[in-house]
Each structure stands twice: as C-alpha cells, then as structure tokens.
Amino acid sequence: MTLDQLSVGKSATIKSVGGEGPLRLHFLDMGLTPRISVSMRKIAPMGDPIEICVRGYELTLRVSDAKNIELEVGGSEQ
C-alpha cells in the first residue's frame, strides 16, 4: 500500500521511500523515513493534496508524491 491509499484517521509505518534523486532526498529531509509511523489527517475536497501527521507535526503532500511512499499497515508508533 502507498501513502496516498491510506484512509483518514488510519495509521501505518513507512516501509520504503521511493522517488528519484532530489525528490527522495526531500522526502527524507521532511522526516519521511522507513520504520516511522504516519497517520492520515485530511484529504482535500478534490482529493489533492493530503495532510499527514509524521513525527508529531502535520505535513501536506501532493498525491503524486505520496504514491512514492510504501507503507506497512499495522506498525507501531515511534
């Protein structure tokens, strides 16, 4: 499952971070690293962007970017 498929109010653990070069580094700089828990907070009325909670702060991402983040459902909080 990828981050864009997570339902509002649900949590999961990041399994892997995709993307090419600068995009992947940008994800990692924002704290989107493997084994970290994320939860879906909001989805915009038109479906894009989405708001997630990661490491105690809210982060807004485009759906196209969220498709690069692989999740493992049922992970624990970190």
mmCIF file of the N, C-alpha and C atoms, coordinates in Angstrom:
data_MODEL
# 
_entry.id   MODEL 
# 
loop_
_atom_site.group_PDB 
_atom_site.id 
_atom_site.type_symbol 
_atom_site.label_atom_id 
_atom_site.label_alt_id 
_atom_site.label_comp_id 
_atom_site.label_asym_id 
_atom_site.label_entity_id 
_atom_site.label_seq_id 
_atom_site.pdbx_PDB_ins_code 
_atom_site.Cartn_x 
_atom_site.Cartn_y 
_atom_site.Cartn_z 
_atom_site.occupancy 
_atom_site.B_iso_or_equiv 
_atom_site.pdbx_formal_charge 
_atom_site.auth_seq_id 
_atom_site.auth_comp_id 
_atom_site.auth_asym_id 
_atom_site.auth_atom_id 
_atom_site.pdbx_PDB_model_num 
ATOM 1   N N  . MET A 1 1  ? 0.846   -1.172 0.000  1.00 0.00 ? 1  MET A N  1 
ATOM 2   C CA . MET A 1 1  ? 0.000   0.000  0.000  1.00 0.00 ? 1  MET A CA 1 
ATOM 3   C C  . MET A 1 1  ? 0.895   1.239  0.000  1.00 0.00 ? 1  MET A C  1 
ATOM 4   N N  . THR A 1 2  ? 0.447   2.277  -0.675 1.00 0.00 ? 2  THR A N  1 
ATOM 5   C CA . THR A 1 2  ? 1.198   3.532  -0.686 1.00 0.00 ? 2  THR A CA 1 
ATOM 6   C C  . THR A 1 2  ? 0.464   4.577  0.144  1.00 0.00 ? 2  THR A C  1 
ATOM 7   N N  . LEU A 1 3  ? 1.165   5.625  0.503  1.00 0.00 ? 3  LEU A N  1 
ATOM 8   C CA . LEU A 1 3  ? 0.628   6.653  1.392  1.00 0.00 ? 3  LEU A CA 1 
ATOM 9   C C  . LEU A 1 3  ? -0.657  7.283  0.863  1.00 0.00 ? 3  LEU A C  1 
ATOM 10  N N  . ASP A 1 4  ? -0.780  7.447  -0.424 1.00 0.00 ? 4  ASP A N  1 
ATOM 11  C CA . ASP A 1 4  ? -1.995  8.050  -0.988 1.00 0.00 ? 4  ASP A CA 1 
ATOM 12  C C  . ASP A 1 4  ? -3.231  7.174  -0.799 1.00 0.00 ? 4  ASP A C  1 
ATOM 13  N N  . GLN A 1 5  ? -3.056  5.889  -0.475 1.00 0.00 ? 5  GLN A N  1 
ATOM 14  C CA . GLN A 1 5  ? -4.170  4.955  -0.299 1.00 0.00 ? 5  GLN A CA 1 
ATOM 15  C C  . GLN A 1 5  ? -4.625  4.837  1.150  1.00 0.00 ? 5  GLN A C  1 
ATOM 16  N N  . LEU A 1 6  ? -3.928  5.461  2.078  1.00 0.00 ? 6  LEU A N  1 
ATOM 17  C CA . LEU A 1 6  ? -4.272  5.393  3.495  1.00 0.00 ? 6  LEU A CA 1 
ATOM 18  C C  . LEU A 1 6  ? -5.548  6.193  3.752  1.00 0.00 ? 6  LEU A C  1 
ATOM 19  N N  . SER A 1 7  ? -6.461  5.638  4.538  1.00 0.00 ? 7  SER A N  1 
ATOM 20  C CA . SER A 1 7  ? -7.725  6.308  4.846  1.00 0.00 ? 7  SER A CA 1 
ATOM 21  C C  . SER A 1 7  ? -7.538  7.330  5.960  1.00 0.00 ? 7  SER A C  1 
ATOM 22  N N  . VAL A 1 8  ? -8.405  8.338  5.976  1.00 0.00 ? 8  VAL A N  1 
ATOM 23  C CA . VAL A 1 8  ? -8.368  9.367  7.019  1.00 0.00 ? 8  VAL A CA 1 
ATOM 24  C C  . VAL A 1 8  ? -8.562  8.710  8.382  1.00 0.00 ? 8  VAL A C  1 
ATOM 25  N N  . GLY A 1 9  ? -7.720  9.086  9.341  1.00 0.00 ? 9  GLY A N  1 
ATOM 26  C CA . GLY A 1 9  ? -7.788  8.550  10.689 1.00 0.00 ? 9  GLY A CA 1 
ATOM 27  C C  . GLY A 1 9  ? -6.989  7.272  10.894 1.00 0.00 ? 9  GLY A C  1 
ATOM 28  N N  . LYS A 1 10 ? -6.474  6.692  9.843  1.00 0.00 ? 10 LYS A N  1 
ATOM 29  C CA . LYS A 1 10 ? -5.699  5.450  9.941  1.00 0.00 ? 10 LYS A CA 1 
ATOM 30  C C  . LYS A 1 10 ? -4.207  5.746  10.009 1.00 0.00 ? 10 LYS A C  1 
ATOM 31  N N  . SER A 1 11 ? -3.465  4.815  10.612 1.00 0.00 ? 11 SER A N  1 
ATOM 32  C CA . SER A 1 11 ? -2.012  4.938  10.736 1.00 0.00 ? 11 SER A CA 1 
ATOM 33  C C  . SER A 1 11 ? -1.326  3.738  10.102 1.00 0.00 ? 11 SER A C  1 
ATOM 34  N N  . ALA A 1 12 ? -0.083  3.939  9.726  1.00 0.00 ? 12 ALA A N  1 
ATOM 35  C CA . ALA A 1 12 ? 0.739   2.868  9.156  1.00 0.00 ? 12 ALA A CA 1 
ATOM 36  C C  . ALA A 1 12 ? 2.201   3.243  9.358  1.00 0.00 ? 12 ALA A C  1 
ATOM 37  N N  . THR A 1 13 ? 3.078   2.304  9.080  1.00 0.00 ? 13 THR A N  1 
ATOM 38  C CA . THR A 1 13 ? 4.513   2.527  9.205  1.00 0.00 ? 13 THR A CA 1 
ATOM 39  C C  . THR A 1 13 ? 5.135   2.602  7.817  1.00 0.00 ? 13 THR A C  1 
ATOM 40  N N  . ILE A 1 14 ? 6.034   3.557  7.634  1.00 0.00 ? 14 ILE A N  1 
ATOM 41  C CA . ILE A 1 14 ? 6.713   3.691  6.348  1.00 0.00 ? 14 ILE A CA 1 
ATOM 42  C C  . ILE A 1 14 ? 7.623   2.484  6.149  1.00 0.00 ? 14 ILE A C  1 
ATOM 43  N N  . LYS A 1 15 ? 7.435   1.810  5.033  1.00 0.00 ? 15 LYS A N  1 
ATOM 44  C CA . LYS A 1 15 ? 8.235   0.635  4.683  1.00 0.00 ? 15 LYS A CA 1 
ATOM 45  C C  . LYS A 1 15 ? 9.430   1.038  3.823  1.00 0.00 ? 15 LYS A C  1 
ATOM 46  N N  . SER A 1 16 ? 9.181   1.890  2.824  1.00 0.00 ? 16 SER A N  1 
ATOM 47  C CA . SER A 1 16 ? 10.266  2.362  1.964  1.00 0.00 ? 16 SER A CA 1 
ATOM 48  C C  . SER A 1 16 ? 9.889   3.702  1.350  1.00 0.00 ? 16 SER A C  1 
ATOM 49  N N  . VAL A 1 17 ? 10.919  4.445  0.979  1.00 0.00 ? 17 VAL A N  1 
ATOM 50  C CA . VAL A 1 17 ? 10.749  5.770  0.384  1.00 0.00 ? 17 VAL A CA 1 
ATOM 51  C C  . VAL A 1 17 ? 11.311  5.726  -1.029 1.00 0.00 ? 17 VAL A C  1 
ATOM 52  N N  . GLY A 1 18 ? 10.448  5.958  -2.008 1.00 0.00 ? 18 GLY A N  1 
ATOM 53  C CA . GLY A 1 18 ? 10.863  5.933  -3.403 1.00 0.00 ? 18 GLY A CA 1 
ATOM 54  C C  . GLY A 1 18 ? 11.162  7.327  -3.916 1.00 0.00 ? 18 GLY A C  1 
ATOM 55  N N  . GLY A 1 19 ? 11.126  7.465  -5.210 1.00 0.00 ? 19 GLY A N  1 
ATOM 56  C CA . GLY A 1 19 ? 11.429  8.751  -5.831 1.00 0.00 ? 19 GLY A CA 1 
ATOM 57  C C  . GLY A 1 19 ? 12.852  8.758  -6.345 1.00 0.00 ? 19 GLY A C  1 
ATOM 58  N N  . GLU A 1 20 ? 13.115  9.665  -7.242 1.00 0.00 ? 20 GLU A N  1 
ATOM 59  C CA . GLU A 1 20 ? 14.434  9.784  -7.859 1.00 0.00 ? 20 GLU A CA 1 
ATOM 60  C C  . GLU A 1 20 ? 15.209  10.954 -7.268 1.00 0.00 ? 20 GLU A C  1 
ATOM 61  N N  . GLY A 1 21 ? 16.475  10.762 -6.994 1.00 0.00 ? 21 GLY A N  1 
ATOM 62  C CA . GLY A 1 21 ? 17.406  11.815 -6.600 1.00 0.00 ? 21 GLY A CA 1 
ATOM 63  C C  . GLY A 1 21 ? 16.875  12.840 -5.625 1.00 0.00 ? 21 GLY A C  1 
ATOM 64  N N  . PRO A 1 22 ? 16.736  14.102 -6.076 1.00 0.00 ? 22 PRO A N  1 
ATOM 65  C CA . PRO A 1 22 ? 16.335  15.196 -5.189 1.00 0.00 ? 22 PRO A CA 1 
ATOM 66  C C  . PRO A 1 22 ? 14.970  14.984 -4.539 1.00 0.00 ? 22 PRO A C  1 
ATOM 67  N N  . LEU A 1 23 ? 14.029  14.347 -5.229 1.00 0.00 ? 23 LEU A N  1 
ATOM 68  C CA . LEU A 1 23 ? 12.707  14.111 -4.652 1.00 0.00 ? 23 LEU A CA 1 
ATOM 69  C C  . LEU A 1 23 ? 12.811  13.187 -3.444 1.00 0.00 ? 23 LEU A C  1 
ATOM 70  N N  . ARG A 1 24 ? 13.557  12.096 -3.579 1.00 0.00 ? 24 ARG A N  1 
ATOM 71  C CA . ARG A 1 24 ? 13.733  11.159 -2.463 1.00 0.00 ? 24 ARG A CA 1 
ATOM 72  C C  . ARG A 1 24 ? 14.439  11.841 -1.293 1.00 0.00 ? 24 ARG A C  1 
ATOM 73  N N  . LEU A 1 25 ? 15.463  12.625 -1.574 1.00 0.00 ? 25 LEU A N  1 
ATOM 74  C CA . LEU A 1 25 ? 16.165  13.349 -0.512 1.00 0.00 ? 25 LEU A CA 1 
ATOM 75  C C  . LEU A 1 25 ? 15.237  14.330 0.191  1.00 0.00 ? 25 LEU A C  1 
ATOM 76  N N  . HIS A 1 26 ? 14.348  14.966 -0.560 1.00 0.00 ? 26 HIS A N  1 
ATOM 77  C CA . HIS A 1 26 ? 13.385  15.897 0.024  1.00 0.00 ? 26 HIS A CA 1 
ATOM 78  C C  . HIS A 1 26 ? 12.450  15.163 0.991  1.00 0.00 ? 26 HIS A C  1 
ATOM 79  N N  . PHE A 1 27 ? 11.970  13.975 0.606  1.00 0.00 ? 27 PHE A N  1 
ATOM 80  C CA . PHE A 1 27 ? 11.134  13.179 1.500  1.00 0.00 ? 27 PHE A CA 1 
ATOM 81  C C  . PHE A 1 27 ? 11.883  12.864 2.791  1.00 0.00 ? 27 PHE A C  1 
ATOM 82  N N  . LEU A 1 28 ? 13.116  12.419 2.661  1.00 0.00 ? 28 LEU A N  1 
ATOM 83  C CA . LEU A 1 28 ? 13.915  12.059 3.834  1.00 0.00 ? 28 LEU A CA 1 
ATOM 84  C C  . LEU A 1 28 ? 14.168  13.277 4.714  1.00 0.00 ? 28 LEU A C  1 
ATOM 85  N N  . ASP A 1 29 ? 14.441  14.431 4.112  1.00 0.00 ? 29 ASP A N  1 
ATOM 86  C CA . ASP A 1 29 ? 14.651  15.666 4.875  1.00 0.00 ? 29 ASP A CA 1 
ATOM 87  C C  . ASP A 1 29 ? 13.409  16.065 5.662  1.00 0.00 ? 29 ASP A C  1 
ATOM 88  N N  . MET A 1 30 ? 12.230  15.756 5.129  1.00 0.00 ? 30 MET A N  1 
ATOM 89  C CA . MET A 1 30 ? 10.971  16.093 5.804  1.00 0.00 ? 30 MET A CA 1 
ATOM 90  C C  . MET A 1 30 ? 10.635  15.096 6.912  1.00 0.00 ? 30 MET A C  1 
ATOM 91  N N  . GLY A 1 31 ? 11.467  14.084 7.107  1.00 0.00 ? 31 GLY A N  1 
ATOM 92  C CA . GLY A 1 31 ? 11.233  13.109 8.169  1.00 0.00 ? 31 GLY A CA 1 
ATOM 93  C C  . GLY A 1 31 ? 10.502  11.859 7.732  1.00 0.00 ? 31 GLY A C  1 
ATOM 94  N N  . LEU A 1 32 ? 10.271  11.710 6.444  1.00 0.00 ? 32 LEU A N  1 
ATOM 95  C CA . LEU A 1 32 ? 9.601   10.519 5.921  1.00 0.00 ? 32 LEU A CA 1 
ATOM 96  C C  . LEU A 1 32 ? 10.646  9.432  5.693  1.00 0.00 ? 32 LEU A C  1 
ATOM 97  N N  . THR A 1 33 ? 10.966  8.724  6.769  1.00 0.00 ? 33 THR A N  1 
ATOM 98  C CA . THR A 1 33 ? 11.998  7.697  6.723  1.00 0.00 ? 33 THR A CA 1 
ATOM 99  C C  . THR A 1 33 ? 11.402  6.335  7.097  1.00 0.00 ? 33 THR A C  1 
ATOM 100 N N  . PRO A 1 34 ? 12.010  5.250  6.645  1.00 0.00 ? 34 PRO A N  1 
ATOM 101 C CA . PRO A 1 34 ? 11.500  3.919  6.987  1.00 0.00 ? 34 PRO A CA 1 
ATOM 102 C C  . PRO A 1 34 ? 11.392  3.700  8.497  1.00 0.00 ? 34 PRO A C  1 
ATOM 103 N N  . ARG A 1 35 ? 10.393  2.893  8.874  1.00 0.00 ? 35 ARG A N  1 
ATOM 104 C CA . ARG A 1 35 ? 10.099  2.498  10.255 1.00 0.00 ? 35 ARG A CA 1 
ATOM 105 C C  . ARG A 1 35 ? 9.482   3.611  11.092 1.00 0.00 ? 35 ARG A C  1 
ATOM 106 N N  . ILE A 1 36 ? 9.045   4.707  10.476 1.00 0.00 ? 36 ILE A N  1 
ATOM 107 C CA . ILE A 1 36 ? 8.388   5.797  11.194 1.00 0.00 ? 36 ILE A CA 1 
ATOM 108 C C  . ILE A 1 36 ? 6.886   5.723  10.929 1.00 0.00 ? 36 ILE A C  1 
ATOM 109 N N  . SER A 1 37 ? 6.096   5.940  11.979 1.00 0.00 ? 37 SER A N  1 
ATOM 110 C CA . SER A 1 37 ? 4.647   5.893  11.859 1.00 0.00 ? 37 SER A CA 1 
ATOM 111 C C  . SER A 1 37 ? 4.099   7.188  11.261 1.00 0.00 ? 37 SER A C  1 
ATOM 112 N N  . VAL A 1 38 ? 3.115   7.061  10.389 1.00 0.00 ? 38 VAL A N  1 
ATOM 113 C CA . VAL A 1 38 ? 2.410   8.210  9.812  1.00 0.00 ? 38 VAL A CA 1 
ATOM 114 C C  . VAL A 1 38 ? 0.915   7.963  9.944  1.00 0.00 ? 38 VAL A C  1 
ATOM 115 N N  . SER A 1 39 ? 0.144   9.037  10.054 1.00 0.00 ? 39 SER A N  1 
ATOM 116 C CA . SER A 1 39 ? -1.311  8.903  10.059 1.00 0.00 ? 39 SER A CA 1 
ATOM 117 C C  . SER A 1 39 ? -1.910  9.922  9.105  1.00 0.00 ? 39 SER A C  1 
ATOM 118 N N  . MET A 1 40 ? -2.988  9.535  8.468  1.00 0.00 ? 40 MET A N  1 
ATOM 119 C CA . MET A 1 40 ? -3.679  10.409 7.523  1.00 0.00 ? 40 MET A CA 1 
ATOM 120 C C  . MET A 1 40 ? -4.608  11.325 8.307  1.00 0.00 ? 40 MET A C  1 
ATOM 121 N N  . ARG A 1 41 ? -4.426  12.631 8.156  1.00 0.00 ? 41 ARG A N  1 
ATOM 122 C CA . ARG A 1 41 ? -5.257  13.617 8.852  1.00 0.00 ? 41 ARG A CA 1 
ATOM 123 C C  . ARG A 1 41 ? -6.415  14.090 7.990  1.00 0.00 ? 41 ARG A C  1 
ATOM 124 N N  . LYS A 1 42 ? -6.112  14.552 6.784  1.00 0.00 ? 42 LYS A N  1 
ATOM 125 C CA . LYS A 1 42 ? -7.143  15.137 5.920  1.00 0.00 ? 42 LYS A CA 1 
ATOM 126 C C  . LYS A 1 42 ? -6.835  14.849 4.457  1.00 0.00 ? 42 LYS A C  1 
ATOM 127 N N  . ILE A 1 43 ? -7.904  14.841 3.676  1.00 0.00 ? 43 ILE A N  1 
ATOM 128 C CA . ILE A 1 43 ? -7.776  14.798 2.220  1.00 0.00 ? 43 ILE A CA 1 
ATOM 129 C C  . ILE A 1 43 ? -8.577  15.979 1.699  1.00 0.00 ? 43 ILE A C  1 
ATOM 130 N N  . ALA A 1 44 ? -7.985  16.787 0.848  1.00 0.00 ? 44 ALA A N  1 
ATOM 131 C CA . ALA A 1 44 ? -8.664  17.964 0.308  1.00 0.00 ? 44 ALA A CA 1 
ATOM 132 C C  . ALA A 1 44 ? -9.938  17.549 -0.431 1.00 0.00 ? 44 ALA A C  1 
ATOM 133 N N  . PRO A 1 45 ? -10.922 18.452 -0.515 1.00 0.00 ? 45 PRO A N  1 
ATOM 134 C CA . PRO A 1 45 ? -12.198 18.126 -1.166 1.00 0.00 ? 45 PRO A CA 1 
ATOM 135 C C  . PRO A 1 45 ? -12.063 17.547 -2.576 1.00 0.00 ? 45 PRO A C  1 
ATOM 136 N N  . MET A 1 46 ? -11.099 17.996 -3.336 1.00 0.00 ? 46 MET A N  1 
ATOM 137 C CA . MET A 1 46 ? -10.914 17.473 -4.692 1.00 0.00 ? 46 MET A CA 1 
ATOM 138 C C  . MET A 1 46 ? -9.943  16.284 -4.720 1.00 0.00 ? 46 MET A C  1 
ATOM 139 N N  . GLY A 1 47 ? -9.505  15.825 -3.524 1.00 0.00 ? 47 GLY A N  1 
ATOM 140 C CA . GLY A 1 47 ? -8.647  14.654 -3.433 1.00 0.00 ? 47 GLY A CA 1 
ATOM 141 C C  . GLY A 1 47 ? -7.151  14.933 -3.415 1.00 0.00 ? 47 GLY A C  1 
ATOM 142 N N  . ASP A 1 48 ? -6.754  16.186 -3.595 1.00 0.00 ? 48 ASP A N  1 
ATOM 143 C CA . ASP A 1 48 ? -5.335  16.541 -3.644 1.00 0.00 ? 48 ASP A CA 1 
ATOM 144 C C  . ASP A 1 48 ? -5.187  17.987 -3.188 1.00 0.00 ? 48 ASP A C  1 
ATOM 145 N N  . PRO A 1 49 ? -4.344  18.280 -2.218 1.00 0.00 ? 49 PRO A N  1 
ATOM 146 C CA . PRO A 1 49 ? -3.333  17.452 -1.559 1.00 0.00 ? 49 PRO A CA 1 
ATOM 147 C C  . PRO A 1 49 ? -3.909  16.688 -0.364 1.00 0.00 ? 49 PRO A C  1 
ATOM 148 N N  . ILE A 1 50 ? -3.013  15.983 0.337  1.00 0.00 ? 50 ILE A N  1 
ATOM 149 C CA . ILE A 1 50 ? -3.367  15.270 1.558  1.00 0.00 ? 50 ILE A CA 1 
ATOM 150 C C  . ILE A 1 50 ? -2.541  15.835 2.703  1.00 0.00 ? 50 ILE A C  1 
ATOM 151 N N  . GLU A 1 51 ? -3.068  15.688 3.928  1.00 0.00 ? 51 GLU A N  1 
ATOM 152 C CA . GLU A 1 51 ? -2.330  16.121 5.113  1.00 0.00 ? 51 GLU A CA 1 
ATOM 153 C C  . GLU A 1 51 ? -2.095  14.906 5.994  1.00 0.00 ? 51 GLU A C  1 
ATOM 154 N N  . ILE A 1 52 ? -0.836  14.704 6.370  1.00 0.00 ? 52 ILE A N  1 
ATOM 155 C CA . ILE A 1 52 ? -0.468  13.582 7.231  1.00 0.00 ? 52 ILE A CA 1 
ATOM 156 C C  . ILE A 1 52 ? 0.176   14.110 8.504  1.00 0.00 ? 52 ILE A C  1 
ATOM 157 N N  . CYS A 1 53 ? 0.245   13.247 9.502  1.00 0.00 ? 53 CYS A N  1 
ATOM 158 C CA . CYS A 1 53 ? 0.982   13.564 10.724 1.00 0.00 ? 53 CYS A CA 1 
ATOM 159 C C  . CYS A 1 53 ? 2.166   12.605 10.785 1.00 0.00 ? 53 CYS A C  1 
ATOM 160 N N  . VAL A 1 54 ? 3.358   13.174 10.912 1.00 0.00 ? 54 VAL A N  1 
ATOM 161 C CA . VAL A 1 54 ? 4.581   12.381 10.989 1.00 0.00 ? 54 VAL A CA 1 
ATOM 162 C C  . VAL A 1 54 ? 5.511   13.032 12.009 1.00 0.00 ? 54 VAL A C  1 
ATOM 163 N N  . ARG A 1 55 ? 6.028   12.253 12.936 1.00 0.00 ? 55 ARG A N  1 
ATOM 164 C CA . ARG A 1 55 ? 6.952   12.745 13.962 1.00 0.00 ? 55 ARG A CA 1 
ATOM 165 C C  . ARG A 1 55 ? 6.377   13.913 14.765 1.00 0.00 ? 55 ARG A C  1 
ATOM 166 N N  . GLY A 1 56 ? 5.047   13.925 14.930 1.00 0.00 ? 56 GLY A N  1 
ATOM 167 C CA . GLY A 1 56 ? 4.407   14.947 15.751 1.00 0.00 ? 56 GLY A CA 1 
ATOM 168 C C  . GLY A 1 56 ? 4.061   16.245 15.046 1.00 0.00 ? 56 GLY A C  1 
ATOM 169 N N  . TYR A 1 57 ? 4.253   16.332 13.754 1.00 0.00 ? 57 TYR A N  1 
ATOM 170 C CA . TYR A 1 57 ? 3.868   17.552 13.032 1.00 0.00 ? 57 TYR A CA 1 
ATOM 171 C C  . TYR A 1 57 ? 3.056   17.194 11.790 1.00 0.00 ? 57 TYR A C  1 
ATOM 172 N N  . GLU A 1 58 ? 2.283   18.181 11.320 1.00 0.00 ? 58 GLU A N  1 
ATOM 173 C CA . GLU A 1 58 ? 1.465   17.980 10.126 1.00 0.00 ? 58 GLU A CA 1 
ATOM 174 C C  . GLU A 1 58 ? 2.261   18.337 8.884  1.00 0.00 ? 58 GLU A C  1 
ATOM 175 N N  . LEU A 1 59 ? 2.075   17.554 7.848  1.00 0.00 ? 59 LEU A N  1 
ATOM 176 C CA . LEU A 1 59 ? 2.789   17.737 6.592  1.00 0.00 ? 59 LEU A CA 1 
ATOM 177 C C  . LEU A 1 59 ? 1.796   17.559 5.452  1.00 0.00 ? 59 LEU A C  1 
ATOM 178 N N  . THR A 1 60 ? 1.814   18.471 4.497  1.00 0.00 ? 60 THR A N  1 
ATOM 179 C CA . THR A 1 60 ? 0.930   18.392 3.338  1.00 0.00 ? 60 THR A CA 1 
ATOM 180 C C  . THR A 1 60 ? 1.733   17.945 2.125  1.00 0.00 ? 60 THR A C  1 
ATOM 181 N N  . LEU A 1 61 ? 1.196   16.951 1.416  1.00 0.00 ? 61 LEU A N  1 
ATOM 182 C CA . LEU A 1 61 ? 1.865   16.387 0.240  1.00 0.00 ? 61 LEU A CA 1 
ATOM 183 C C  . LEU A 1 61 ? 0.899   16.290 -0.934 1.00 0.00 ? 61 LEU A C  1 
ATOM 184 N N  . ARG A 1 62 ? 1.438   16.384 -2.125 1.00 0.00 ? 62 ARG A N  1 
ATOM 185 C CA . ARG A 1 62 ? 0.648   16.085 -3.324 1.00 0.00 ? 62 ARG A CA 1 
ATOM 186 C C  . ARG A 1 62 ? 0.439   14.574 -3.388 1.00 0.00 ? 62 ARG A C  1 
ATOM 187 N N  . VAL A 1 63 ? -0.683  14.173 -3.924 1.00 0.00 ? 63 VAL A N  1 
ATOM 188 C CA . VAL A 1 63 ? -0.981  12.749 -4.070 1.00 0.00 ? 63 VAL A CA 1 
ATOM 189 C C  . VAL A 1 63 ? 0.078   12.073 -4.938 1.00 0.00 ? 63 VAL A C  1 
ATOM 190 N N  . SER A 1 64 ? 0.524   12.748 -5.983 1.00 0.00 ? 64 SER A N  1 
ATOM 191 C CA . SER A 1 64 ? 1.548   12.162 -6.862 1.00 0.00 ? 64 SER A CA 1 
ATOM 192 C C  . SER A 1 64 ? 2.841   11.881 -6.103 1.00 0.00 ? 64 SER A C  1 
ATOM 193 N N  . ASP A 1 65 ? 3.170   12.712 -5.113 1.00 0.00 ? 65 ASP A N  1 
ATOM 194 C CA . ASP A 1 65 ? 4.355   12.464 -4.292 1.00 0.00 ? 65 ASP A CA 1 
ATOM 195 C C  . ASP A 1 65 ? 4.101   11.341 -3.289 1.00 0.00 ? 65 ASP A C  1 
ATOM 196 N N  . ALA A 1 66 ? 2.900   11.317 -2.707 1.00 0.00 ? 66 ALA A N  1 
ATOM 197 C CA . ALA A 1 66 ? 2.559   10.299 -1.709 1.00 0.00 ? 66 ALA A CA 1 
ATOM 198 C C  . ALA A 1 66 ? 2.611   8.887  -2.295 1.00 0.00 ? 66 ALA A C  1 
ATOM 199 N N  . LYS A 1 67 ? 2.445   8.764  -3.598 1.00 0.00 ? 67 LYS A N  1 
ATOM 200 C CA . LYS A 1 67 ? 2.498   7.449  -4.245 1.00 0.00 ? 67 LYS A CA 1 
ATOM 201 C C  . LYS A 1 67 ? 3.896   6.836  -4.194 1.00 0.00 ? 67 LYS A C  1 
ATOM 202 N N  . ASN A 1 68 ? 4.907   7.626  -3.854 1.00 0.00 ? 68 ASN A N  1 
ATOM 203 C CA . ASN A 1 68 ? 6.283   7.131  -3.750 1.00 0.00 ? 68 ASN A CA 1 
ATOM 204 C C  . ASN A 1 68 ? 6.616   6.558  -2.372 1.00 0.00 ? 68 ASN A C  1 
ATOM 205 N N  . ILE A 1 69 ? 5.693   6.671  -1.421 1.00 0.00 ? 69 ILE A N  1 
ATOM 206 C CA . ILE A 1 69 ? 5.939   6.222  -0.050 1.00 0.00 ? 69 ILE A CA 1 
ATOM 207 C C  . ILE A 1 69 ? 5.191   4.912  0.179  1.00 0.00 ? 69 ILE A C  1 
ATOM 208 N N  . GLU A 1 70 ? 5.936   3.819  0.337  1.00 0.00 ? 70 GLU A N  1 
ATOM 209 C CA . GLU A 1 70 ? 5.350   2.499  0.592  1.00 0.00 ? 70 GLU A CA 1 
ATOM 210 C C  . GLU A 1 70 ? 5.103   2.340  2.090  1.00 0.00 ? 70 GLU A C  1 
ATOM 211 N N  . LEU A 1 71 ? 3.920   1.805  2.431  1.00 0.00 ? 71 LEU A N  1 
ATOM 212 C CA . LEU A 1 71 ? 3.538   1.637  3.831  1.00 0.00 ? 71 LEU A CA 1 
ATOM 213 C C  . LEU A 1 71 ? 3.358   0.178  4.200  1.00 0.00 ? 71 LEU A C  1 
ATOM 214 N N  . GLU A 1 72 ? 3.470   -0.060 5.504  1.00 0.00 ? 72 GLU A N  1 
ATOM 215 C CA . GLU A 1 72 ? 3.181   -1.359 6.098  1.00 0.00 ? 72 GLU A CA 1 
ATOM 216 C C  . GLU A 1 72 ? 2.105   -1.096 7.145  1.00 0.00 ? 72 GLU A C  1 
ATOM 217 N N  . VAL A 1 73 ? 0.902   -1.597 6.920  1.00 0.00 ? 73 VAL A N  1 
ATOM 218 C CA . VAL A 1 73 ? -0.208  -1.361 7.840  1.00 0.00 ? 73 VAL A CA 1 
ATOM 219 C C  . VAL A 1 73 ? -0.027  -2.218 9.081  1.00 0.00 ? 73 VAL A C  1 
ATOM 220 N N  . GLY A 1 74 ? -0.374  -1.640 10.243 1.00 0.00 ? 74 GLY A N  1 
ATOM 221 C CA . GLY A 1 74 ? -0.276  -2.384 11.491 1.00 0.00 ? 74 GLY A CA 1 
ATOM 222 C C  . GLY A 1 74 ? 1.019   -2.159 12.231 1.00 0.00 ? 74 GLY A C  1 
ATOM 223 N N  . GLY A 1 75 ? 1.805   -1.138 11.836 1.00 0.00 ? 75 GLY A N  1 
ATOM 224 C CA . GLY A 1 75 ? 3.062   -0.822 12.514 1.00 0.00 ? 75 GLY A CA 1 
ATOM 225 C C  . GLY A 1 75 ? 2.820   -0.112 13.826 1.00 0.00 ? 75 GLY A C  1 
ATOM 226 N N  . SER A 1 76 ? 3.856   0.009  14.634 1.00 0.00 ? 76 SER A N  1 
ATOM 227 C CA . SER A 1 76 ? 3.752   0.675  15.928 1.00 0.00 ? 76 SER A CA 1 
ATOM 228 C C  . SER A 1 76 ? 4.246   2.110  15.838 1.00 0.00 ? 76 SER A C  1 
ATOM 229 N N  . GLU A 1 77 ? 3.824   2.924  16.806 1.00 0.00 ? 77 GLU A N  1 
ATOM 230 C CA . GLU A 1 77 ? 4.253   4.323  16.873 1.00 0.00 ? 77 GLU A CA 1 
ATOM 231 C C  . GLU A 1 77 ? 5.722   4.408  17.254 1.00 0.00 ? 77 GLU A C  1 
ATOM 232 N N  . GLN A 1 78 ? 6.408   5.397  16.671 1.00 0.00 ? 78 GLN A N  1 
ATOM 233 C CA . GLN A 1 78 ? 7.804   5.644  17.047 1.00 0.00 ? 78 GLN A CA 1 
ATOM 234 C C  . GLN A 1 78 ? 7.988   7.104  17.304 1.00 0.00 ? 78 GLN A C  1 
# 
